[in-house]
Amino acid sequence: MAKFIFRLESILKLKEQQKKELELELAKIRVKRIEAENELINIIREKEERRQKIIKPHCIQVSNYQVEYYYLDFLDKKIENQNKKIERIQKLEHSVINDLLKITKEKKIIEKFKERKKEAFDKENLRLENLFLDDLSQRIKTHLKLSE
């Protein structure tokens, strides 16, 4: 009996490898995004602590008010930059997700094609086997008739 050989098996393996690489890349990007979001939270927390320090009476000297306000302004800019960084990471994450979906769809299409080819191969083998068995039974019948 003949063995089923799928001509696009190498492409299927390539798609699987690409999918694994994209999944790994996506995991790394998600870690970066989480780190950036945590950093943003820390900056916001620091800003709020500084703001509370300025609001409380007698906690800060008058001469340091200007320094504190400049620092709060600096933290505002840092928050804005961190938000932009998170936005860039999210765009990259969406891009990788789209690529991953595309690769997954392509892989599924090839797998469906492989299944259809395998079914057709099995059907043809069954047909040939039935033809062989029919021919064999015909020969046995003719041989039995001749030997009678």
VMD Tcl script that draws the C-alpha trace (Angstrom):
set ca {
  {0.00 0.00 0.00}
  {1.27 3.45 -0.92}
  {2.16 5.98 1.74}
  {0.50 9.40 1.82}
  {2.95 12.20 1.09}
  {1.76 15.78 1.38}
  {3.68 18.07 -0.95}
  {3.09 21.16 1.19}
  {4.29 19.59 4.44}
  {7.40 21.81 4.50}
  {5.22 24.91 4.20}
  {3.01 23.62 7.00}
  {6.09 23.15 9.22}
  {7.31 26.64 8.29}
  {3.95 28.14 9.27}
  {4.09 26.30 12.60}
  {7.59 27.65 13.23}
  {6.51 31.19 12.31}
  {3.52 30.86 14.64}
  {5.74 29.79 17.55}
  {8.16 32.68 16.90}
  {5.30 35.19 16.81}
  {3.83 33.77 20.03}
  {7.22 34.16 21.71}
  {7.57 37.71 20.37}
  {4.05 38.54 21.56}
  {4.87 37.27 25.05}
  {7.98 39.48 25.16}
  {5.99 42.50 23.99}
  {3.34 41.88 26.64}
  {6.01 41.75 29.33}
  {7.40 45.08 28.05}
  {3.91 46.59 28.08}
  {3.26 45.44 31.64}
  {6.62 46.84 32.77}
  {5.86 50.17 31.06}
  {2.41 50.30 32.67}
  {3.91 49.56 36.09}
  {6.47 52.29 35.57}
  {3.64 54.69 34.66}
  {1.81 53.75 37.84}
  {4.96 54.43 39.86}
  {5.43 57.85 38.23}
  {1.80 58.76 38.90}
  {2.15 57.59 42.50}
  {5.30 59.68 42.96}
  {3.56 62.72 41.46}
  {0.62 62.30 43.82}
  {2.94 61.98 46.83}
  {4.79 65.16 45.83}
  {1.52 66.99 45.27}
  {0.25 65.92 48.68}
  {3.53 67.12 50.20}
  {3.01 70.59 48.69}
  {-0.63 70.75 49.81}
  {0.11 69.99 53.46}
  {0.88 73.17 55.37}
  {4.24 73.54 57.10}
  {5.68 70.42 55.43}
  {7.74 72.31 52.91}
  {9.62 75.55 53.02}
  {8.50 78.39 50.81}
  {11.80 78.38 48.95}
  {11.26 74.78 47.88}
  {7.78 75.35 46.42}
  {9.15 76.40 43.06}
  {11.46 73.39 42.94}
  {8.57 71.10 43.76}
  {6.35 72.63 41.07}
  {9.13 72.26 38.51}
  {9.50 68.65 39.57}
  {5.74 68.11 39.23}
  {5.94 69.59 35.73}
  {8.83 67.23 34.98}
  {6.73 64.29 36.21}
  {3.82 65.41 33.98}
  {6.13 65.28 30.96}
  {7.48 61.93 32.09}
  {3.90 60.59 32.37}
  {3.13 61.88 28.88}
  {6.26 60.20 27.47}
  {5.45 56.96 29.26}
  {1.92 57.01 27.83}
  {3.41 57.45 24.34}
  {5.77 54.55 25.00}
  {2.86 52.35 26.10}
  {0.92 53.40 23.00}
  {3.84 52.37 20.75}
  {4.12 49.03 22.51}
  {0.36 48.47 22.14}
  {0.56 49.22 18.40}
  {3.39 46.73 18.08}
  {1.40 44.21 20.10}
  {-1.64 44.63 17.81}
  {0.58 44.27 14.76}
  {2.04 41.01 16.06}
  {-1.43 39.75 16.99}
  {-2.63 40.49 13.44}
  {0.40 38.68 11.99}
  {-0.26 35.76 14.32}
  {-3.90 35.59 13.24}
  {-2.84 35.70 9.59}
  {-0.31 32.87 10.05}
  {-2.86 30.82 12.00}
  {-5.44 31.23 9.23}
  {-2.93 30.27 6.56}
  {-1.88 27.23 8.59}
  {-5.50 26.14 9.06}
  {-6.14 26.48 5.33}
  {-3.14 24.29 4.54}
  {-4.19 21.75 7.21}
  {-7.72 21.57 5.73}
  {-6.19 21.08 2.29}
  {-3.98 18.31 3.71}
  {-7.03 16.62 5.27}
  {-8.90 16.72 1.96}
  {-5.90 15.32 0.09}
  {-5.51 12.55 2.71}
  {-9.20 11.67 2.46}
  {-8.96 11.56 -1.33}
  {-5.82 9.42 -1.06}
  {-7.51 7.02 1.39}
  {-10.61 6.84 -0.81}
  {-8.52 6.05 -3.88}
  {-6.57 3.39 -1.95}
  {-9.81 1.82 -0.78}
  {-11.13 1.83 -4.35}
  {-7.95 0.21 -5.66}
  {-8.02 -2.35 -2.85}
  {-11.64 -3.20 -3.64}
  {-10.77 -3.55 -7.33}
  {-7.90 -5.86 -6.40}
  {-10.12 -7.94 -4.10}
  {-12.85 -8.13 -6.77}
  {-10.29 -9.22 -9.33}
  {-8.86 -11.76 -6.91}
  {-12.30 -13.17 -6.12}
  {-13.08 -13.37 -9.85}
  {-9.88 -15.31 -10.45}
  {-10.64 -17.67 -7.59}
  {-14.15 -18.26 -8.95}
  {-12.82 -18.92 -12.44}
  {-10.12 -21.17 -11.07}
  {-12.69 -23.12 -9.02}
  {-14.94 -23.47 -12.07}
  {-12.05 -24.73 -14.16}
  {-10.99 -27.23 -11.52}
  {-14.49 -28.72 -11.24}
}
mol new
graphics top color blue
foreach p $ca { graphics top sphere $p radius 0.5 }
foreach p [lrange $ca 0 end-1] q [lrange $ca 1 end] { graphics top cylinder $p $q radius 0.2 }
display resetview
